[in-house]
């Protein structure tokens, strides 16, 4: 699957040298880096290593403040919500940290039929979601053709009053270029695939068998996706397997390589930490456990290093910590999640015996929305950038100049108001209307504000799927 024409881009020795040569940075050096970060042009690996090193409390607070300011400059206060849709937990890989591992004989294996996919999507739609992340175990059953067929099934489901999935992002096994072209033709949004650990020795030690054992084939997955025209890709690291500083720098080098070679870095970066998983002793005691404090530092630093990138936190993390992470750069989150195939339509299947990992946040969507509003955020169900062609290099051009904010805020208001009218109860509607109109009045440009007000009134009068 690997293309020998792809040039190696990770120099492990260089990355280790950058980390080890930082020492304890002085406050002046930290201040200079944060000043540069304020320009919104990112940071180099040495600068990132400085910000990941121990620092005084006042410098840490300054880092956090800059991260929040950058997130709000690029994306405003909106927080995009989505639902993971687990299609299958079949897997041929043997991985030390995952309950889906082929070596786990106690997992209740399931792969959804077309009819079961339809029932799951109906339940997700009645929650109010418009965006899903379809998750497929890495198994030959779920080749490109089968994935495309399931995507067509998902898009075809409609439920009253306005239930439809407007964008499907995909997390599946690495494909060849022809397979990615099929996904592109099926109108998928972001293709998501994580290297897990970038550290090669650790990768080889934690993957015992299956297609995932080939480190290089996985490393160049996004090259193949980009070649196929699938220009919105999502990277991620599973924190806890190796030194998090090494993993962050490797992820950023990966991002820089994609931007250099294809004109666009990752559309999203995800931040999973190892959580306990059935029959995985390693997940109970991660070899490089990342503390909450280090995790917060990582989130803030990546926000400054990749200011244009959507940053995702999942149901692994507990609500209290999530509230802190939102203030450090997170811009997307899963909500009301089920992490087992069939978990939305059948609560009996949403249990540890069928899940990929133990869930840390079990709040339902309305409660999460309430909590977001309490903290001053604007819930968003927006999918417009994908559907308006603002993807890949085109999207990055808007985001680098913080111009994407002019789309994010209006589309958040439009999609949230639609959600409230169609799926909110009386209390949610009362609270949500206040949130919508307060955010509307905060838009400084009068012409834009009045144009958006007219669109909101059209939604109130029954129109749907309005976006800019």
GULUM-844354 format. One record per residue (C-alpha): x, y, z. Coordinates in Angstrom, 2 decimals. Layout:
<atoms>
+---------+---------+---------+
!       u !       v !       w !
+---------+---------+---------+
!       X !       Y !       Z !
...
+---------+---------+---------+
</atoms>
This chain:
<atoms>
+---------+---------+---------+
!       u !       v !       w !
+---------+---------+---------+
!    0.00 !    0.00 !    0.00 !
!    2.94 !    2.33 !    0.57 !
!    4.31 !    4.36 !   -2.32 !
!    8.12 !    4.28 !   -2.44 !
!    8.03 !    7.77 !   -3.99 !
!    6.90 !    9.23 !   -0.66 !
!    9.87 !   10.81 !    1.06 !
!   10.47 !   10.04 !    4.76 !
!    9.61 !   13.08 !    6.85 !
!   10.10 !   12.06 !   10.49 !
!   13.63 !   12.26 !   11.87 !
!   13.35 !   10.74 !   15.34 !
!   16.91 !   11.67 !   16.29 !
!   16.32 !   15.31 !   15.40 !
!   13.09 !   15.43 !   17.39 !
!   14.75 !   13.90 !   20.45 !
!   17.62 !   16.40 !   20.17 !
!   15.17 !   19.32 !   20.04 !
!   13.44 !   18.09 !   23.20 !
!   16.62 !   17.34 !   25.14 !
!   18.37 !   20.59 !   24.23 !
!   15.66 !   22.90 !   25.55 !
!   16.60 !   22.69 !   29.19 !
!   14.55 !   25.01 !   31.41 !
!   13.59 !   28.05 !   29.29 !
!   13.67 !   31.53 !   30.80 !
!   10.58 !   33.72 !   30.94 !
!   11.97 !   36.06 !   28.28 !
!   12.24 !   33.23 !   25.75 !
!    8.72 !   32.10 !   26.57 !
!    7.37 !   35.63 !   26.17 !
!    9.04 !   35.99 !   22.79 !
!    7.48 !   32.75 !   21.57 !
!    4.03 !   33.74 !   22.78 !
!    4.41 !   37.10 !   21.05 !
!    5.23 !   35.32 !   17.80 !
!    2.29 !   32.94 !   18.31 !
!   -0.02 !   35.95 !   18.51 !
!    0.64 !   36.59 !   14.80 !
!   -1.26 !   33.37 !   13.97 !
!    1.45 !   31.91 !   11.75 !
!    2.24 !   28.91 !   13.89 !
!    5.42 !   27.84 !   15.68 !
!    8.46 !   25.77 !   14.78 !
!    9.36 !   22.54 !   16.57 !
!   11.97 !   24.14 !   18.84 !
!    9.48 !   26.77 !   19.99 !
!    6.87 !   24.09 !   20.68 !
!    9.42 !   22.15 !   22.71 !
!   10.05 !   25.25 !   24.84 !
!    6.35 !   25.61 !   25.59 !
!    6.10 !   21.93 !   26.55 !
!    8.99 !   22.24 !   29.02 !
!    8.41 !   23.15 !   32.70 !
!    7.66 !   26.85 !   33.14 !
!    6.72 !   29.28 !   35.92 !
!    3.05 !   29.65 !   36.80 !
!    2.74 !   33.15 !   35.34 !
!    4.15 !   31.95 !   32.00 !
!    1.73 !   29.04 !   32.01 !
!   -1.21 !   31.37 !   32.55 !
!    0.06 !   33.57 !   29.71 !
!    0.22 !   30.48 !   27.45 !
!   -3.35 !   29.57 !   28.31 !
!   -4.56 !   33.12 !   27.68 !
!   -2.90 !   33.22 !   24.25 !
!   -4.41 !   29.85 !   23.31 !
!   -7.93 !   31.01 !   24.18 !
!   -7.45 !   34.30 !   22.36 !
!   -6.25 !   32.47 !   19.23 !
!   -9.17 !   30.05 !   19.26 !
!  -11.68 !   32.89 !   19.57 !
!   -9.89 !   34.96 !   16.93 !
!  -10.16 !   32.14 !   14.39 !
!  -13.45 !   30.45 !   15.34 !
!  -15.19 !   32.74 !   17.81 !
!  -17.10 !   31.20 !   20.71 !
!  -18.82 !   28.54 !   18.67 !
!  -18.41 !   24.88 !   19.60 !
!  -19.20 !   22.30 !   16.90 !
!  -21.11 !   19.20 !   18.02 !
!  -21.19 !   15.80 !   16.33 !
!  -22.14 !   12.21 !   17.03 !
!  -19.83 !    9.22 !   16.54 !
!  -21.61 !    6.40 !   14.69 !
!  -19.93 !    3.07 !   15.28 !
!  -20.70 !    0.85 !   12.31 !
!  -18.60 !   -2.13 !   13.35 !
!  -16.21 !   -3.36 !   16.02 !
!  -14.82 !   -6.15 !   13.84 !
!  -11.04 !   -5.81 !   13.62 !
!   -8.10 !   -7.86 !   12.35 !
!   -5.50 !   -5.84 !   14.24 !
!   -3.90 !   -6.92 !   17.49 !
!   -3.23 !   -3.75 !   19.50 !
!   -2.21 !   -3.66 !   23.14 !
!   -4.44 !   -0.74 !   24.13 !
!   -7.79 !   -1.31 !   22.38 !
!  -10.82 !   -3.41 !   23.27 !
!  -11.48 !   -3.98 !   19.54 !
!   -8.19 !   -5.91 !   19.29 !
!   -8.51 !   -9.24 !   17.50 !
!   -6.97 !  -10.89 !   20.56 !
!   -9.90 !   -9.83 !   22.76 !
!  -12.17 !  -12.87 !   22.71 !
!  -14.62 !  -11.43 !   25.26 !
!  -15.76 !   -8.45 !   23.19 !
!  -19.29 !   -8.74 !   21.85 !
!  -18.60 !   -8.34 !   18.13 !
!  -21.13 !   -6.64 !   15.92 !
!  -21.29 !   -5.17 !   12.45 !
!  -24.43 !   -3.21 !   11.61 !
!  -26.72 !   -4.26 !    8.78 !
!  -28.25 !   -1.64 !    6.49 !
!  -31.45 !   -1.78 !    8.53 !
!  -29.55 !   -1.31 !   11.79 !
!  -27.60 !    1.61 !   10.32 !
!  -30.91 !    3.25 !    9.40 !
!  -32.24 !    2.82 !   12.95 !
!  -29.06 !    4.29 !   14.44 !
!  -29.23 !    7.29 !   12.11 !
!  -32.89 !    7.89 !   12.94 !
!  -32.04 !    8.02 !   16.65 !
!  -29.13 !   10.38 !   16.00 !
!  -31.35 !   12.63 !   13.89 !
!  -34.07 !   12.80 !   16.52 !
!  -31.40 !   14.03 !   18.94 !
!  -30.85 !   16.93 !   16.53 !
!  -27.42 !   16.05 !   15.14 !
!  -26.54 !   16.93 !   11.54 !
!  -22.96 !   15.65 !   11.48 !
!  -21.68 !   12.16 !   12.25 !
!  -18.28 !   10.52 !   12.43 !
!  -18.74 !    7.03 !   10.99 !
!  -16.33 !    4.62 !   12.70 !
!  -15.42 !    1.29 !   11.11 !
!  -13.26 !   -1.41 !   12.63 !
!  -10.24 !   -2.29 !   10.53 !
!  -11.54 !   -5.40 !    8.84 !
!  -11.71 !   -6.60 !    5.20 !
!  -15.51 !   -6.64 !    5.44 !
!  -15.37 !   -2.84 !    5.51 !
!  -13.48 !   -2.13 !    2.32 !
!  -13.97 !    1.08 !    0.33 !
!  -17.00 !   -0.25 !   -1.56 !
!  -18.77 !   -1.35 !    1.62 !
!  -18.01 !    1.95 !    3.33 !
!  -19.40 !    3.91 !    0.38 !
!  -22.58 !    1.81 !    0.43 !
!  -23.07 !    2.54 !    4.15 !
!  -22.46 !    6.27 !    3.54 !
!  -25.16 !    6.28 !    0.89 !
!  -27.49 !    4.59 !    3.37 !
!  -26.77 !    7.20 !    6.05 !
!  -27.32 !   10.16 !    3.74 !
!  -30.62 !    8.72 !    2.51 !
!  -32.26 !    8.66 !    5.96 !
!  -34.69 !   11.52 !    6.67 !
!  -36.89 !   11.97 !    9.72 !
!  -39.38 !   14.70 !   10.69 !
!  -39.24 !   17.54 !   11.43 !
!  -35.85 !   18.25 !    9.84 !
!  -33.78 !   15.17 !   10.49 !
!  -30.97 !   14.65 !    8.02 !
!  -27.25 !   14.01 !    8.15 !
!  -25.60 !   16.80 !    6.19 !
!  -22.02 !   15.68 !    6.57 !
!  -20.38 !   12.32 !    7.24 !
!  -16.78 !   12.23 !    8.40 !
!  -15.08 !    8.84 !    8.31 !
!  -12.67 !    6.96 !   10.57 !
!  -11.66 !    3.73 !    8.88 !
!   -8.64 !    1.61 !    8.00 !
!   -6.08 !    3.14 !    5.64 !
!   -6.99 !    2.71 !    1.97 !
!   -5.09 !    2.89 !   -1.28 !
!   -5.51 !    5.88 !   -3.58 !
!   -8.32 !    4.24 !   -5.56 !
!  -10.18 !    3.49 !   -2.33 !
!   -9.88 !    7.08 !   -1.20 !
!  -11.20 !    8.23 !   -4.58 !
!  -14.32 !    6.19 !   -3.91 !
!  -14.76 !    7.94 !   -0.57 !
!  -14.26 !   11.29 !   -2.22 !
!  -16.96 !   10.41 !   -4.75 !
!  -19.32 !    9.48 !   -1.90 !
!  -19.14 !   13.05 !   -0.59 !
!  -17.45 !   12.34 !    2.73 !
!  -16.13 !   15.24 !    4.78 !
!  -12.97 !   14.71 !    6.80 !
!  -11.08 !   11.43 !    6.64 !
!   -9.68 !   10.64 !   10.07 !
!   -6.87 !    8.22 !   10.86 !
!   -4.49 !    8.31 !   13.82 !
!   -0.89 !    7.14 !   13.81 !
!   -1.36 !    6.37 !   17.54 !
!    2.33 !    6.54 !   18.55 !
!    4.64 !    8.15 !   16.00 !
!    7.61 !    6.61 !   17.81 !
!    8.47 !    3.64 !   15.59 !
!    9.88 !    1.28 !   18.25 !
!    6.85 !    1.84 !   20.47 !
!    4.51 !    1.42 !   17.52 !
!    6.09 !   -1.94 !   16.65 !
!    5.94 !   -3.08 !   20.28 !
!    2.23 !   -2.25 !   20.73 !
!    0.92 !   -3.66 !   17.43 !
!    1.28 !   -7.43 !   17.28 !
!   -0.51 !   -8.30 !   14.07 !
!   -2.95 !   -7.28 !   11.36 !
!   -2.80 !   -4.60 !    8.71 !
!   -1.99 !   -1.96 !   11.31 !
!    1.38 !   -3.53 !   12.04 !
!    2.85 !   -1.82 !    8.95 !
!    4.08 !    1.49 !   10.38 !
!    5.00 !    3.10 !    7.06 !
!    1.75 !    2.17 !    5.34 !
!   -0.14 !    3.95 !    8.10 !
!    2.23 !    6.93 !    8.24 !
!    1.63 !    7.77 !    4.57 !
!   -2.14 !    7.26 !    4.70 !
!   -2.85 !   10.98 !    4.43 !
!   -0.53 !   11.31 !    1.44 !
!   -2.69 !    8.79 !   -0.40 !
!   -5.90 !   10.50 !    0.73 !
!   -4.63 !   13.87 !   -0.52 !
!   -3.57 !   12.34 !   -3.84 !
!   -7.12 !   11.06 !   -4.23 !
!   -8.52 !   14.55 !   -3.70 !
!   -9.73 !   13.92 !   -0.16 !
!   -8.21 !   17.15 !    1.06 !
!   -9.75 !   17.40 !    4.54 !
!   -7.87 !   14.99 !    6.79 !
!   -7.77 !   14.51 !   10.55 !
!   -4.66 !   13.55 !   12.51 !
!   -4.32 !   12.39 !   16.09 !
!   -2.10 !   10.83 !   18.73 !
!   -3.16 !    8.31 !   21.37 !
!   -1.49 !    9.88 !   24.37 !
!   -0.06 !    7.49 !   26.95 !
!    2.01 !    5.20 !   24.74 !
!    5.19 !    7.27 !   24.53 !
!    6.72 !   10.60 !   25.59 !
!    3.97 !   13.14 !   24.79 !
!    6.51 !   15.81 !   23.79 !
!    7.92 !   13.53 !   21.11 !
!    4.42 !   12.69 !   19.90 !
!    3.33 !   16.34 !   19.69 !
!    6.43 !   17.35 !   17.72 !
!    5.99 !   14.37 !   15.39 !
!    2.34 !   15.25 !   14.78 !
!    3.34 !   18.83 !   13.96 !
!    6.03 !   17.60 !   11.58 !
!    3.40 !   15.43 !    9.91 !
!    1.14 !   18.45 !    9.60 !
!    3.92 !   20.62 !    8.13 !
!    4.75 !   17.92 !    5.58 !
!    1.16 !   17.70 !    4.38 !
!    0.94 !   21.47 !    4.09 !
!    4.19 !   21.68 !    2.17 !
!    3.36 !   18.86 !   -0.24 !
!   -0.40 !   19.33 !   -0.68 !
!   -1.11 !   22.90 !    0.40 !
!   -3.20 !   21.95 !    3.43 !
!   -2.38 !   20.65 !    6.87 !
!   -4.92 !   18.73 !    8.94 !
!   -8.49 !   19.99 !    9.00 !
!   -8.77 !   18.53 !   12.49 !
!   -6.53 !   17.16 !   15.23 !
!   -7.97 !   14.82 !   17.85 !
!   -6.65 !   14.31 !   21.38 !
!   -7.53 !   10.88 !   22.74 !
!   -5.83 !    9.66 !   25.92 !
!   -5.65 !    5.98 !   26.77 !
!   -8.68 !    4.94 !   28.81 !
!   -9.34 !    1.53 !   30.37 !
!  -10.46 !   -1.00 !   27.80 !
!  -11.69 !   -4.55 !   28.10 !
!   -8.85 !   -7.11 !   28.47 !
!   -6.13 !   -4.48 !   28.01 !
!   -3.77 !   -4.41 !   30.97 !
!   -1.72 !   -1.71 !   29.26 !
!   -4.69 !    0.65 !   29.16 !
!   -5.10 !    0.29 !   32.93 !
!   -1.51 !    1.46 !   33.45 !
!   -0.33 !    3.48 !   30.42 !
!    3.48 !    3.47 !   30.16 !
!    3.54 !    7.26 !   29.61 !
!    0.40 !    8.39 !   31.43 !
!   -0.37 !   12.03 !   30.61 !
!   -1.56 !   14.04 !   33.61 !
!   -4.42 !   16.52 !   33.32 !
!   -1.95 !   19.38 !   33.69 !
!    0.25 !   18.11 !   30.86 !
!   -2.82 !   17.41 !   28.76 !
!   -3.97 !   21.01 !   29.16 !
!   -0.52 !   22.21 !   28.15 !
!   -0.60 !   20.04 !   25.03 !
!   -3.99 !   21.41 !   23.97 !
!   -2.89 !   25.03 !   24.41 !
!    0.41 !   24.54 !   22.59 !
!   -1.12 !   22.79 !   19.60 !
!   -3.72 !   25.56 !   19.32 !
!   -0.89 !   28.07 !   18.93 !
!    1.16 !   25.83 !   16.65 !
!   -1.83 !   25.04 !   14.37 !
!   -4.11 !   28.05 !   14.83 !
!   -6.32 !   27.23 !   11.84 !
!   -7.06 !   23.61 !   12.80 !
!  -10.25 !   22.25 !   14.33 !
!   -9.35 !   20.58 !   17.64 !
!  -11.51 !   17.69 !   18.87 !
!  -12.11 !   16.26 !   22.33 !
!  -14.18 !   13.10 !   22.73 !
!  -16.28 !   11.33 !   25.33 !
!  -13.13 !    9.83 !   26.89 !
!  -12.69 !   12.95 !   29.05 !
!  -14.83 !   13.90 !   32.04 !
!  -17.06 !   17.01 !   31.95 !
!  -15.06 !   19.03 !   34.49 !
!  -11.82 !   18.67 !   32.55 !
!  -13.57 !   19.39 !   29.27 !
!  -14.69 !   22.75 !   30.61 !
!  -11.04 !   23.64 !   31.14 !
!  -10.00 !   22.34 !   27.72 !
!  -12.61 !   24.49 !   25.99 !
!  -10.77 !   27.51 !   27.35 !
!   -7.48 !   26.28 !   25.87 !
!   -8.39 !   25.80 !   22.24 !
!  -10.84 !   22.91 !   21.75 !
!  -13.38 !   23.77 !   19.05 !
!  -15.26 !   20.50 !   18.40 !
!  -16.65 !   17.73 !   20.60 !
!  -18.73 !   14.60 !   20.41 !
!  -22.03 !   14.90 !   22.27 !
!  -24.51 !   12.31 !   23.54 !
!  -22.07 !    9.70 !   22.27 !
!  -22.43 !    5.94 !   22.02 !
!  -19.21 !    4.01 !   21.42 !
!  -20.55 !    0.61 !   20.43 !
!  -22.33 !   -0.53 !   17.25 !
!  -26.08 !   -0.19 !   17.75 !
!  -25.73 !    1.85 !   20.95 !
!  -28.18 !    4.62 !   19.98 !
!  -31.12 !    2.43 !   18.97 !
!  -30.57 !   -0.25 !   21.61 !
!  -29.34 !    0.89 !   25.02 !
!  -28.55 !   -2.73 !   25.97 !
!  -25.71 !   -2.76 !   23.43 !
!  -24.14 !    0.40 !   24.84 !
!  -22.17 !   -1.32 !   27.56 !
!  -18.49 !   -1.93 !   28.32 !
!  -18.63 !   -5.43 !   26.84 !
!  -19.09 !   -3.89 !   23.37 !
!  -17.31 !   -0.53 !   23.70 !
!  -13.90 !    0.46 !   22.43 !
!  -13.02 !    2.20 !   25.72 !
!  -14.67 !    3.28 !   28.95 !
!  -16.60 !    6.52 !   28.45 !
!  -15.83 !    9.47 !   30.74 !
!  -18.71 !   11.76 !   29.70 !
!  -22.18 !   10.22 !   29.65 !
!  -24.19 !   13.44 !   29.41 !
!  -26.96 !   13.58 !   26.84 !
!  -26.94 !   16.27 !   24.16 !
!  -29.40 !   18.70 !   25.86 !
!  -27.37 !   18.73 !   29.07 !
!  -24.14 !   19.33 !   27.17 !
!  -25.75 !   22.21 !   25.28 !
!  -27.01 !   23.72 !   28.53 !
!  -23.52 !   23.49 !   30.06 !
!  -21.88 !   25.04 !   26.99 !
!  -24.25 !   27.99 !   27.11 !
!  -23.64 !   28.42 !   30.83 !
!  -19.95 !   28.82 !   30.04 !
!  -20.58 !   31.37 !   27.30 !
!  -20.21 !   29.15 !   24.24 !
!  -22.41 !   28.96 !   21.17 !
!  -23.40 !   25.38 !   20.18 !
!  -23.08 !   24.74 !   16.46 !
!  -24.37 !   22.03 !   14.12 !
!  -22.74 !   23.65 !   11.09 !
!  -21.66 !   21.63 !    8.05 !
!  -21.49 !   24.49 !    5.56 !
!  -17.77 !   24.61 !    4.80 !
!  -17.82 !   21.09 !    3.40 !
!  -20.93 !   21.76 !    1.36 !
!  -19.82 !   25.16 !    0.09 !
!  -16.47 !   23.83 !   -1.08 !
!  -14.44 !   25.47 !    1.65 !
!  -12.12 !   22.49 !    2.11 !
!   -8.42 !   21.75 !    1.97 !
!   -6.25 !   24.64 !    0.83 !
!   -9.33 !   26.82 !    0.25 !
!  -10.42 !   26.42 !    3.88 !
!   -6.89 !   26.97 !    5.16 !
!   -6.70 !   30.27 !    3.32 !
!   -9.78 !   31.53 !    5.15 !
!   -8.69 !   30.12 !    8.51 !
!   -5.10 !   31.43 !    8.41 !
!   -6.44 !   34.95 !    8.07 !
!   -9.10 !   34.37 !   10.75 !
!  -11.65 !   35.11 !    8.00 !
!  -13.38 !   31.79 !    8.63 !
!  -14.84 !   33.41 !   11.77 !
!  -17.19 !   35.35 !    9.48 !
!  -18.70 !   32.04 !    8.39 !
!  -18.48 !   30.13 !   11.69 !
!  -20.46 !   32.52 !   13.86 !
!  -23.42 !   33.05 !   11.47 !
!  -23.66 !   29.36 !   10.61 !
!  -23.49 !   28.41 !   14.27 !
!  -26.41 !   30.75 !   14.99 !
!  -28.46 !   29.47 !   12.06 !
!  -27.96 !   25.78 !   12.80 !
!  -28.42 !   26.20 !   16.54 !
!  -31.68 !   28.11 !   16.06 !
!  -32.91 !   25.37 !   13.76 !
!  -32.04 !   22.78 !   16.41 !
!  -33.86 !   24.72 !   19.12 !
!  -37.06 !   25.11 !   17.11 !
!  -37.17 !   21.49 !   16.01 !
!  -35.69 !   19.56 !   18.93 !
!  -35.48 !   21.79 !   22.00 !
!  -37.95 !   21.58 !   24.88 !
!  -39.49 !   24.74 !   26.34 !
!  -36.59 !   25.43 !   28.70 !
!  -33.97 !   24.82 !   26.02 !
!  -35.83 !   27.08 !   23.62 !
!  -36.05 !   29.89 !   26.20 !
!  -32.37 !   29.65 !   27.10 !
!  -31.31 !   29.11 !   23.51 !
!  -33.22 !   32.07 !   22.07 !
!  -31.47 !   34.31 !   24.56 !
!  -28.10 !   32.85 !   23.51 !
!  -28.87 !   33.28 !   19.80 !
!  -30.07 !   36.88 !   20.00 !
!  -27.27 !   37.94 !   22.35 !
!  -24.70 !   36.53 !   19.94 !
!  -26.48 !   38.16 !   17.02 !
!  -26.33 !   41.59 !   18.65 !
!  -22.62 !   41.09 !   19.35 !
!  -21.81 !   41.02 !   15.60 !
!  -20.21 !   44.44 !   15.03 !
!  -20.98 !   44.99 !   11.34 !
!  -24.54 !   46.25 !   11.03 !
!  -25.10 !   44.96 !    7.49 !
!  -23.96 !   41.44 !    8.39 !
!  -26.00 !   41.53 !   11.58 !
!  -29.20 !   42.54 !    9.78 !
!  -28.69 !   40.01 !    6.98 !
!  -28.31 !   37.27 !    9.58 !
!  -31.37 !   38.51 !   11.47 !
!  -33.43 !   38.08 !    8.30 !
!  -32.16 !   34.53 !    7.89 !
!  -33.03 !   33.68 !   11.49 !
!  -36.56 !   34.97 !   10.93 !
!  -36.82 !   32.78 !    7.82 !
!  -35.89 !   29.79 !    9.97 !
!  -38.53 !   30.81 !   12.50 !
!  -41.03 !   30.86 !    9.64 !
!  -40.21 !   27.28 !    8.66 !
!  -37.26 !   27.41 !    6.26 !
!  -34.39 !   25.04 !    6.99 !
!  -30.77 !   24.46 !    6.04 !
!  -29.84 !   28.10 !    5.54 !
!  -26.12 !   28.75 !    5.59 !
!  -23.52 !   31.25 !    4.43 !
+---------+---------+---------+
</atoms>
